[in-house]
Amino acid sequence: MTAFFIGDVALDEYYTADRWPGRADKGMVQELPAEIGGSIANAAVVHAALGGDTQFISLLNDSPLSGRLTDDLRQNGVGVDHMLTDPTLAESRNLIFLIDGEHVVLTVEMGEPPMWLTPATLATLRREGFLYTTLYRARRLHCQTETGILKQADLLADLSHHGRRAIFDLDVGGCTPEDMPYLSGAAVVIFNQVGFRAAFGHDDMARIGEWIRTHGIGWVVRTKAAHGAEAFDGETLLQAAGYPVDVADVTGAGDTFGGALTWCLTRGHPFAEALDFSIAAASRSVTIHGPRGGKADVETVLAWRRERRGL
């Protein structure tokens, strides 16, 4: 069963600083080696490393950098058969500043041009499996069909009808009532703590049961950094603890969590088991520098988890 990841892939340019400068301030930064990343691409690489059948779709320009980004995905076991090209786009780059154990990410604006899927891609997506994406990308999806243009939330509903189950990574952005046509019926919606508070105005997962049931969402997950994660399906509330680690770089931790969770669900793991495995994968990832620190095979993650638990 192939999992599709639709989102960003970019060159991550790293810098460190003692502090983040304020308004009209100045600061010094130290440049670190650049690495290929991008949130959804990171998740796809993690999924592939665990042994998942993985396809990635993004919209890039036709520059040598875009070729490098695509080649890197292919070398990491990620299929790029359905990639899209628009030569007018800017280069896909992120500026990442590592400060006090956290990171600030600045992304080069590439606009929001439609992502026109080919009929062949649509046919492939109309198969059972998972689709891991973001609201930013879902709003841009279009496809010309024999009966007209299928786009945005209607396109997602069409895929859902054919057995393609959506996993949304909402990260810090949260969601609004206007986003519900996209999120309704999703298998999983993932927030971090900031995104959950932005969406609901509070921090109590147990209070969103009616919201989950009304919109037909399978599970809502809130990641809690070093404190693990929790998940709720409207009835059962799952809590999974984090792992104490020495943090080298938190970039890509959430992506590792999402890619690992998708792999677990594709293999039919119970949600509680999937949650625990994904937290272990993400916790291990922050001990390694770089956006792809979470890349590992299954036995590596399991061995790391056993060692941390003292088993």
C-alpha positions in Angstrom: 0.0 0.0 0.0 1.6 3.3 -1.2 1.5 6.3 1.1 1.5 9.7 -0.7 3.1 12.8 0.8 2.2 16.1 -0.8 4.1 19.1 0.4 7.4 20.9 0.6 11.0 19.9 -0.1 13.7 22.6 0.3 17.3 23.3 0.9 17.6 24.1 4.6 20.3 26.7 5.3 21.4 26.5 9.0 22.7 29.2 11.3 23.3 29.4 15.0 23.0 32.4 17.3 23.1 33.3 21.0 19.8 35.1 20.8 17.1 36.2 18.4 17.5 39.9 17.7 14.7 42.3 18.5 13.2 45.0 16.3 15.8 47.4 14.9 18.5 45.2 16.5 21.5 43.4 15.1 23.0 40.0 15.8 25.8 37.7 14.7 25.2 34.2 13.4 27.4 31.3 12.6 26.7 29.4 9.3 26.4 25.7 9.4 26.4 23.2 6.5 23.2 23.4 4.5 21.0 20.2 4.3 18.1 19.1 2.2 14.9 19.2 4.2 11.3 20.5 4.0 8.7 19.4 6.4 6.6 16.9 4.3 9.7 15.7 2.5 11.3 14.9 5.8 8.2 12.9 6.8 8.4 11.0 3.5 12.0 10.1 4.0 11.3 8.8 7.5 8.4 6.7 6.1 10.6 5.2 3.4 13.5 4.5 5.7 11.1 2.4 7.9 10.3 0.4 4.8 7.1 2.1 3.6 6.2 2.4 -0.1 6.4 6.1 -0.5 5.5 8.7 -3.1 6.1 12.4 -2.8 4.5 15.3 -4.8 5.6 18.9 -4.8 5.6 21.8 -7.2 9.1 23.1 -8.0 10.9 25.2 -10.6 13.2 23.6 -13.2 16.5 24.8 -11.7 19.6 22.7 -10.8 18.6 23.1 -7.1 15.2 21.5 -7.8 16.9 18.7 -9.6 19.2 18.2 -6.6 16.2 18.1 -4.3 14.4 15.6 -6.4 17.4 13.4 -6.8 17.9 13.4 -3.0 14.4 12.1 -2.4 15.0 9.3 -5.0 18.2 8.4 -3.3 16.3 8.1 0.0 13.9 5.6 -1.4 11.1 8.1 -2.0 9.2 7.9 -5.3 9.0 11.1 -7.4 7.0 9.8 -10.3 4.3 12.5 -9.9 6.4 15.6 -9.3 5.1 18.9 -10.8 7.1 21.8 -12.4 6.6 25.5 -12.8 9.7 27.4 -14.1 8.4 30.7 -12.7 8.6 29.7 -9.1 11.3 30.9 -6.7 14.0 28.5 -5.3 12.7 26.3 -2.5 14.8 27.3 0.5 14.4 27.6 4.3 16.6 29.7 6.6 16.8 27.9 10.0 18.3 29.6 13.1 19.1 27.3 16.1 18.8 29.4 19.3 18.7 28.1 22.9 17.6 24.6 22.0 14.8 25.8 19.7 14.6 26.8 16.1 13.3 29.7 14.1 12.4 28.9 10.5 12.1 31.5 7.7 10.8 30.2 4.4 11.3 31.9 1.0 7.8 32.8 -0.3 6.9 30.8 -3.3 3.3 31.9 -3.6 0.3 29.7 -3.9 0.0 28.6 -7.5 -2.4 25.7 -8.2 -0.9 22.2 -8.2 -2.4 20.6 -11.3 -2.3 16.9 -10.8 -2.3 14.8 -14.0 -5.2 12.3 -14.6 -2.6 9.5 -14.2 -1.7 10.9 -10.7 -5.4 11.2 -9.8 -6.0 7.6 -10.8 -3.1 6.4 -8.6 -4.3 8.5 -5.7 -7.8 6.9 -6.1 -6.5 3.8 -4.4 -6.6 2.7 -0.7 -3.8 4.2 1.4 -2.8 7.3 3.3 -2.2 10.8 2.1 0.0 13.0 4.4 -0.3 16.7 3.7 -1.0 20.2 4.9 -3.8 22.7 4.5 -1.5 24.9 2.5 -1.0 22.2 -0.1 -4.6 20.8 0.0 -6.0 24.2 -1.0 -3.9 24.2 -4.1 -4.7 20.8 -5.5 -6.5 20.7 -8.9 -7.1 18.1 -11.6 -8.8 18.3 -15.0 -11.1 15.4 -15.4 -13.4 14.3 -18.1 -16.3 15.9 -16.3 -14.6 19.1 -15.3 -12.2 20.5 -12.8 -11.9 18.6 -9.5 -10.2 20.7 -6.9 -9.4 21.5 -3.3 -11.8 20.1 -0.7 -13.9 18.4 -3.4 -10.8 16.6 -4.7 -10.0 15.4 -1.2 -13.5 14.1 -0.7 -13.2 12.3 -4.0 -10.0 10.6 -2.8 -11.6 9.7 0.5 -14.5 8.1 -1.4 -12.0 5.9 -3.1 -10.2 4.9 0.1 -7.4 7.4 0.4 -7.3 8.5 4.0 -5.9 11.9 4.8 -3.4 12.7 7.6 -3.1 16.4 8.1 0.0 18.0 9.7 -1.2 21.3 11.1 1.9 22.0 13.2 1.7 25.5 14.7 -0.9 26.9 12.3 -4.0 25.3 13.8 -7.2 25.5 11.8 -10.3 27.7 11.5 -14.0 26.9 10.7 -13.2 27.7 7.0 -10.8 24.8 6.9 -13.3 22.2 8.0 -14.3 21.1 4.4 -10.7 19.9 4.0 -10.3 18.3 7.5 -13.7 16.6 7.7 -13.4 12.9 7.4 -9.6 12.9 7.9 -8.1 9.8 9.5 -5.7 11.9 11.7 -5.2 15.6 12.4 -1.9 16.4 14.0 -1.3 19.6 16.0 1.6 20.7 18.2 0.8 22.5 21.4 0.8 26.0 19.7 -1.4 24.8 16.9 -3.9 23.1 19.2 -4.3 26.3 21.3 -4.7 28.4 18.1 -7.4 26.1 16.9 -9.4 25.6 20.1 -8.4 28.4 22.4 -7.5 26.0 25.3 -5.3 23.1 26.1 -7.8 20.4 27.1 -7.9 17.6 24.6 -10.9 16.0 26.3 -13.1 19.0 25.4 -13.0 18.5 21.7 -15.0 15.3 21.5 -18.0 16.9 19.9 -15.8 18.7 17.3 -14.2 15.3 16.4 -17.6 13.6 16.0 -19.2 16.4 14.1 -16.5 16.4 11.5 -16.0 12.7 11.3 -12.3 12.8 12.2 -10.6 9.6 13.2 -8.0 10.8 15.7 -6.7 14.2 16.8 -3.1 14.1 18.0 -1.3 16.8 20.0 2.5 16.5 20.2 4.0 17.9 23.4 7.8 18.1 22.6 9.7 16.4 25.4 6.5 15.4 27.2 5.4 13.0 24.4 2.0 13.2 22.8 -1.7 12.5 23.3 -4.4 11.4 21.0 -8.2 11.5 21.2 -10.9 9.9 19.0 -13.8 11.5 20.7 -14.1 8.6 23.2 -10.7 7.2 24.1 -7.9 9.5 25.3 -4.4 8.1 24.8 -1.4 9.5 26.6 2.2 8.5 25.7 5.2 9.8 27.6 8.3 11.3 25.9 11.9 10.3 26.4 14.5 12.4 28.2 17.3 13.2 25.8 20.1 15.6 25.2 18.8 17.8 22.4 21.1 18.5 19.4 18.5 19.8 16.9 14.7 19.8 17.1 14.3 20.5 13.4 12.4 17.7 11.8 11.1 16.1 15.1 7.5 16.7 14.2 8.1 15.4 10.7 9.7 12.3 12.1 6.7 11.8 14.3 4.3 12.2 11.3 6.2 9.9 9.0 6.5 7.2 11.6 2.8 7.4 12.5 1.9 7.1 8.9 4.1 4.0 8.5 2.5 2.4 11.6 -1.0 3.1 10.5 -0.3 1.8 7.0 0.8 -1.5 8.6 -2.3 -1.7 10.7 -0.8 -1.1 14.1 -3.2 -0.2 17.0 -3.2 3.6 17.5 -1.7 3.4 21.0 1.2 1.4 19.7 1.7 3.7 16.7 1.7 6.7 19.1 4.4 5.2 21.3 6.6 4.2 18.4 6.3 7.6 16.7 7.3 9.4 19.9 10.4 7.2 20.2 11.3 7.9 16.6 10.9 11.7 17.1 12.7 11.7 20.5 15.7 9.9 18.9 15.7 12.4 16.0 16.4 15.4 18.2 19.6 13.8 19.4 21.0 14.1 15.8 21.7 17.3 13.9 19.8 18.0 10.7 16.2 17.8 9.4 16.6 14.2 8.5 17.9 13.1 11.9 14.8 10.8 12.2 15.8 8.7 9.2 16.2 5.1 10.6 15.1 1.6 10.0 12.6 -0.1 12.3 15.1 -2.1 14.3 17.2 1.0 15.0 14.2 2.8 16.5 13.1 -0.2 18.5 16.6 -0.7 19.8 16.9 2.9 20.8 13.5 2.6 22.6 14.6 -0.5 24.5 17.8 1.1 25.6 16.0 4.2 26.9 13.5 2.1 28.8 16.3 -0.1 30.2 14.9 -3.3 28.7 
